[in-house]
Amino acid sequence: MKRWLLVIPIILAAAIFALRPSPSNISGKIFPDFRPDDVRSILIAASENHVTLARGDEGWTVVERDHFPADSSRITQVLRQTWDLSPTQEIQAQPAQLDRFQLSDPQSDALPNHQAMKVSFLDKNNKPLAVLLLGKRQTRAGKDGMPGEVFGRFVMPSGHQGSVYLTKELFHEVLPSPMAWLDTGFPKIPQPQAFAYVSPEGGWKVLLEEGQWKLADAKDTELIDPNKLYALLTQWAAPSFFDVATEIPDFTQAAHLTIHDLSGESVTYEIGKSTGAASPVKVRVGELTPARWKERIFWVDSQLIDAIPTTRAGILTPSGVVNQ
């Protein structure tokens, strides 16, 4: 019994030593030889999801979305963060202890909530320039039951043995999802001069004349409801999508919204059958649609489509008189 009492403090001391900060090695970069300009693709993988970002002649694209253009500014930020990544603390940890930092390899048998997110930076020959495991975020204690501030994240170069690093970089924007990396802005019409809508139920057209929106071919009793027009103008001032479709939705009863600018340029959105929260959309830009938009289908939030009055009566005031 007494021998066990002597052994327990030794075990505890060993555990504390294994997790204590190692101040002798916390200066300098984690990847001192990493050069962002040499990166030609990035593979981000978690337990069940992954995404591949590829750099081609026309910039970064998302491979799993038929090489649709990616948000290059976000990728540039991740490359800069990785190039400049420095530890604030080094912690000695054995392979069996990586679970507590959520730094087990995503291809391991560890539970999903113990696995890291693996970010591989590859060169033109598909060879790794750097492979980073992103683990648990470190949070300060909160007050009054509220969650505390996140101030760091545990990371580890893949294959590194004996220690993990705490860094101030959180890598919030790094997600293993193709839709998270898309450049989601639709073609811009900065100064729309006309909206035209056509559907199987009917249609309407509004024009901007002398600073006021007017219904085309309006009768004396037909007046535009300013609230409905406001919803249309605000929602479609800078429309965006959230994903590129990988299957073909239903467009058999499609509607069309065309937006014209002062120079005569136009963008037409073909709107398919809504699934509830999302609606499929095709895009046509003028007479010559760029390859970026051609033969692709995009998913938009259905709130964007709900802002479009579906009938001529739907854009008018019920009584024919503008509400005061």
Secondary structure as a PSIPRED ss2 file (coil, helix, strand):
# PSIPRED VFORMAT (PSIPRED V4.0)

   1 M C   1.000  0.000  0.000
   2 K H   0.000  1.000  0.000
   3 R H   0.000  1.000  0.000
   4 W H   0.000  1.000  0.000
   5 L H   0.000  1.000  0.000
   6 L H   0.000  1.000  0.000
   7 V H   0.000  1.000  0.000
   8 I H   0.000  1.000  0.000
   9 P H   0.000  1.000  0.000
  10 I H   0.000  1.000  0.000
  11 I H   0.000  1.000  0.000
  12 L H   0.000  1.000  0.000
  13 A H   0.000  1.000  0.000
  14 A H   0.000  1.000  0.000
  15 A H   0.000  1.000  0.000
  16 I H   0.000  1.000  0.000
  17 F H   0.000  1.000  0.000
  18 A H   0.000  1.000  0.000
  19 L H   0.000  1.000  0.000
  20 R C   1.000  0.000  0.000
  21 P E   0.000  0.000  1.000
  22 S C   1.000  0.000  0.000
  23 P H   0.000  1.000  0.000
  24 S H   0.000  1.000  0.000
  25 N H   0.000  1.000  0.000
  26 I C   1.000  0.000  0.000
  27 S C   1.000  0.000  0.000
  28 G C   1.000  0.000  0.000
  29 K C   1.000  0.000  0.000
  30 I C   1.000  0.000  0.000
  31 F C   1.000  0.000  0.000
  32 P C   1.000  0.000  0.000
  33 D C   1.000  0.000  0.000
  34 F C   1.000  0.000  0.000
  35 R C   1.000  0.000  0.000
  36 P H   0.000  1.000  0.000
  37 D H   0.000  1.000  0.000
  38 D H   0.000  1.000  0.000
  39 V C   1.000  0.000  0.000
  40 R C   1.000  0.000  0.000
  41 S E   0.000  0.000  1.000
  42 I E   0.000  0.000  1.000
  43 L E   0.000  0.000  1.000
  44 I E   0.000  0.000  1.000
  45 A E   0.000  0.000  1.000
  46 A C   1.000  0.000  0.000
  47 S C   1.000  0.000  0.000
  48 E C   1.000  0.000  0.000
  49 N C   1.000  0.000  0.000
  50 H E   0.000  0.000  1.000
  51 V E   0.000  0.000  1.000
  52 T E   0.000  0.000  1.000
  53 L E   0.000  0.000  1.000
  54 A E   0.000  0.000  1.000
  55 R E   0.000  0.000  1.000
  56 G E   0.000  0.000  1.000
  57 D C   1.000  0.000  0.000
  58 E C   1.000  0.000  0.000
  59 G E   0.000  0.000  1.000
  60 W E   0.000  0.000  1.000
  61 T E   0.000  0.000  1.000
  62 V E   0.000  0.000  1.000
  63 V H   0.000  1.000  0.000
  64 E H   0.000  1.000  0.000
  65 R H   0.000  1.000  0.000
  66 D C   1.000  0.000  0.000
  67 H C   1.000  0.000  0.000
  68 F E   0.000  0.000  1.000
  69 P E   0.000  0.000  1.000
  70 A E   0.000  0.000  1.000
  71 D C   1.000  0.000  0.000
  72 S H   0.000  1.000  0.000
  73 S H   0.000  1.000  0.000
  74 R H   0.000  1.000  0.000
  75 I H   0.000  1.000  0.000
  76 T H   0.000  1.000  0.000
  77 Q H   0.000  1.000  0.000
  78 V H   0.000  1.000  0.000
  79 L H   0.000  1.000  0.000
  80 R H   0.000  1.000  0.000
  81 Q H   0.000  1.000  0.000
  82 T H   0.000  1.000  0.000
  83 W H   0.000  1.000  0.000
  84 D C   1.000  0.000  0.000
  85 L C   1.000  0.000  0.000
  86 S C   1.000  0.000  0.000
  87 P E   0.000  0.000  1.000
  88 T E   0.000  0.000  1.000
  89 Q E   0.000  0.000  1.000
  90 E E   0.000  0.000  1.000
  91 I E   0.000  0.000  1.000
  92 Q E   0.000  0.000  1.000
  93 A C   1.000  0.000  0.000
  94 Q C   1.000  0.000  0.000
  95 P H   0.000  1.000  0.000
  96 A H   0.000  1.000  0.000
  97 Q H   0.000  1.000  0.000
  98 L H   0.000  1.000  0.000
  99 D H   0.000  1.000  0.000
 100 R H   0.000  1.000  0.000
 101 F H   0.000  1.000  0.000
 102 Q C   1.000  0.000  0.000
 103 L C   1.000  0.000  0.000
 104 S E   0.000  0.000  1.000
 105 D C   1.000  0.000  0.000
 106 P C   1.000  0.000  0.000
 107 Q C   1.000  0.000  0.000
 108 S C   1.000  0.000  0.000
 109 D C   1.000  0.000  0.000
 110 A C   1.000  0.000  0.000
 111 L C   1.000  0.000  0.000
 112 P H   0.000  1.000  0.000
 113 N H   0.000  1.000  0.000
 114 H H   0.000  1.000  0.000
 115 Q E   0.000  0.000  1.000
 116 A C   1.000  0.000  0.000
 117 M E   0.000  0.000  1.000
 118 K E   0.000  0.000  1.000
 119 V E   0.000  0.000  1.000
 120 S E   0.000  0.000  1.000
 121 F E   0.000  0.000  1.000
 122 L E   0.000  0.000  1.000
 123 D C   1.000  0.000  0.000
 124 K C   1.000  0.000  0.000
 125 N C   1.000  0.000  0.000
 126 N C   1.000  0.000  0.000
 127 K C   1.000  0.000  0.000
 128 P E   0.000  0.000  1.000
 129 L E   0.000  0.000  1.000
 130 A E   0.000  0.000  1.000
 131 V E   0.000  0.000  1.000
 132 L E   0.000  0.000  1.000
 133 L E   0.000  0.000  1.000
 134 L E   0.000  0.000  1.000
 135 G E   0.000  0.000  1.000
 136 K E   0.000  0.000  1.000
 137 R E   0.000  0.000  1.000
 138 Q E   0.000  0.000  1.000
 139 T E   0.000  0.000  1.000
 140 R C   1.000  0.000  0.000
 141 A C   1.000  0.000  0.000
 142 G C   1.000  0.000  0.000
 143 K C   1.000  0.000  0.000
 144 D C   1.000  0.000  0.000
 145 G C   1.000  0.000  0.000
 146 M C   1.000  0.000  0.000
 147 P C   1.000  0.000  0.000
 148 G C   1.000  0.000  0.000
 149 E C   1.000  0.000  0.000
 150 V E   0.000  0.000  1.000
 151 F E   0.000  0.000  1.000
 152 G E   0.000  0.000  1.000
 153 R E   0.000  0.000  1.000
 154 F E   0.000  0.000  1.000
 155 V E   0.000  0.000  1.000
 156 M E   0.000  0.000  1.000
 157 P E   0.000  0.000  1.000
 158 S C   1.000  0.000  0.000
 159 G C   1.000  0.000  0.000
 160 H C   1.000  0.000  0.000
 161 Q C   1.000  0.000  0.000
 162 G C   1.000  0.000  0.000
 163 S E   0.000  0.000  1.000
 164 V E   0.000  0.000  1.000
 165 Y E   0.000  0.000  1.000
 166 L E   0.000  0.000  1.000
 167 T E   0.000  0.000  1.000
 168 K C   1.000  0.000  0.000
 169 E C   1.000  0.000  0.000
 170 L C   1.000  0.000  0.000
 171 F C   1.000  0.000  0.000
 172 H C   1.000  0.000  0.000
 173 E C   1.000  0.000  0.000
 174 V C   1.000  0.000  0.000
 175 L C   1.000  0.000  0.000
 176 P C   1.000  0.000  0.000
 177 S C   1.000  0.000  0.000
 178 P H   0.000  1.000  0.000
 179 M H   0.000  1.000  0.000
 180 A H   0.000  1.000  0.000
 181 W H   0.000  1.000  0.000
 182 L E   0.000  0.000  1.000
 183 D C   1.000  0.000  0.000
 184 T C   1.000  0.000  0.000
 185 G E   0.000  0.000  1.000
 186 F C   1.000  0.000  0.000
 187 P C   1.000  0.000  0.000
 188 K C   1.000  0.000  0.000
 189 I C   1.000  0.000  0.000
 190 P C   1.000  0.000  0.000
 191 Q C   1.000  0.000  0.000
 192 P E   0.000  0.000  1.000
 193 Q E   0.000  0.000  1.000
 194 A E   0.000  0.000  1.000
 195 F E   0.000  0.000  1.000
 196 A E   0.000  0.000  1.000
 197 Y E   0.000  0.000  1.000
 198 V E   0.000  0.000  1.000
 199 S E   0.000  0.000  1.000
 200 P C   1.000  0.000  0.000
 201 E C   1.000  0.000  0.000
 202 G E   0.000  0.000  1.000
 203 G E   0.000  0.000  1.000
 204 W E   0.000  0.000  1.000
 205 K E   0.000  0.000  1.000
 206 V E   0.000  0.000  1.000
 207 L E   0.000  0.000  1.000
 208 L E   0.000  0.000  1.000
 209 E E   0.000  0.000  1.000
 210 E C   1.000  0.000  0.000
 211 G C   1.000  0.000  0.000
 212 Q E   0.000  0.000  1.000
 213 W E   0.000  0.000  1.000
 214 K E   0.000  0.000  1.000
 215 L E   0.000  0.000  1.000
 216 A C   1.000  0.000  0.000
 217 D C   1.000  0.000  0.000
 218 A C   1.000  0.000  0.000
 219 K C   1.000  0.000  0.000
 220 D C   1.000  0.000  0.000
 221 T C   1.000  0.000  0.000
 222 E C   1.000  0.000  0.000
 223 L C   1.000  0.000  0.000
 224 I E   0.000  0.000  1.000
 225 D C   1.000  0.000  0.000
 226 P H   0.000  1.000  0.000
 227 N H   0.000  1.000  0.000
 228 K H   0.000  1.000  0.000
 229 L H   0.000  1.000  0.000
 230 Y H   0.000  1.000  0.000
 231 A H   0.000  1.000  0.000
 232 L H   0.000  1.000  0.000
 233 L H   0.000  1.000  0.000
 234 T H   0.000  1.000  0.000
 235 Q H   0.000  1.000  0.000
 236 W C   1.000  0.000  0.000
 237 A C   1.000  0.000  0.000
 238 A C   1.000  0.000  0.000
 239 P C   1.000  0.000  0.000
 240 S E   0.000  0.000  1.000
 241 F C   1.000  0.000  0.000
 242 F C   1.000  0.000  0.000
 243 D E   0.000  0.000  1.000
 244 V E   0.000  0.000  1.000
 245 A C   1.000  0.000  0.000
 246 T C   1.000  0.000  0.000
 247 E C   1.000  0.000  0.000
 248 I C   1.000  0.000  0.000
 249 P C   1.000  0.000  0.000
 250 D C   1.000  0.000  0.000
 251 F C   1.000  0.000  0.000
 252 T C   1.000  0.000  0.000
 253 Q C   1.000  0.000  0.000
 254 A C   1.000  0.000  0.000
 255 A E   0.000  0.000  1.000
 256 H E   0.000  0.000  1.000
 257 L E   0.000  0.000  1.000
 258 T E   0.000  0.000  1.000
 259 I E   0.000  0.000  1.000
 260 H E   0.000  0.000  1.000
 261 D E   0.000  0.000  1.000
 262 L C   1.000  0.000  0.000
 263 S C   1.000  0.000  0.000
 264 G C   1.000  0.000  0.000
 265 E C   1.000  0.000  0.000
 266 S E   0.000  0.000  1.000
 267 V E   0.000  0.000  1.000
 268 T E   0.000  0.000  1.000
 269 Y E   0.000  0.000  1.000
 270 E E   0.000  0.000  1.000
 271 I E   0.000  0.000  1.000
 272 G C   1.000  0.000  0.000
 273 K C   1.000  0.000  0.000
 274 S C   1.000  0.000  0.000
 275 T C   1.000  0.000  0.000
 276 G C   1.000  0.000  0.000
 277 A C   1.000  0.000  0.000
 278 A E   0.000  0.000  1.000
 279 S E   0.000  0.000  1.000
 280 P E   0.000  0.000  1.000
 281 V E   0.000  0.000  1.000
 282 K E   0.000  0.000  1.000
 283 V E   0.000  0.000  1.000
 284 R E   0.000  0.000  1.000
 285 V E   0.000  0.000  1.000
 286 G C   1.000  0.000  0.000
 287 E C   1.000  0.000  0.000
 288 L C   1.000  0.000  0.000
 289 T C   1.000  0.000  0.000
 290 P C   1.000  0.000  0.000
 291 A C   1.000  0.000  0.000
 292 R C   1.000  0.000  0.000
 293 W C   1.000  0.000  0.000
 294 K C   1.000  0.000  0.000
 295 E C   1.000  0.000  0.000
 296 R C   1.000  0.000  0.000
 297 I C   1.000  0.000  0.000
 298 F E   0.000  0.000  1.000
 299 W E   0.000  0.000  1.000
 300 V E   0.000  0.000  1.000
 301 D E   0.000  0.000  1.000
 302 S H   0.000  1.000  0.000
 303 Q H   0.000  1.000  0.000
 304 L H   0.000  1.000  0.000
 305 I H   0.000  1.000  0.000
 306 D H   0.000  1.000  0.000
 307 A C   1.000  0.000  0.000
 308 I C   1.000  0.000  0.000
 309 P C   1.000  0.000  0.000
 310 T C   1.000  0.000  0.000
 311 T C   1.000  0.000  0.000
 312 R C   1.000  0.000  0.000
 313 A H   0.000  1.000  0.000
 314 G H   0.000  1.000  0.000
 315 I H   0.000  1.000  0.000
 316 L E   0.000  0.000  1.000
 317 T C   1.000  0.000  0.000
 318 P C   1.000  0.000  0.000
 319 S C   1.000  0.000  0.000
 320 G C   1.000  0.000  0.000
 321 V C   1.000  0.000  0.000
 322 V C   1.000  0.000  0.000
 323 N C   1.000  0.000  0.000
 324 Q C   1.000  0.000  0.000
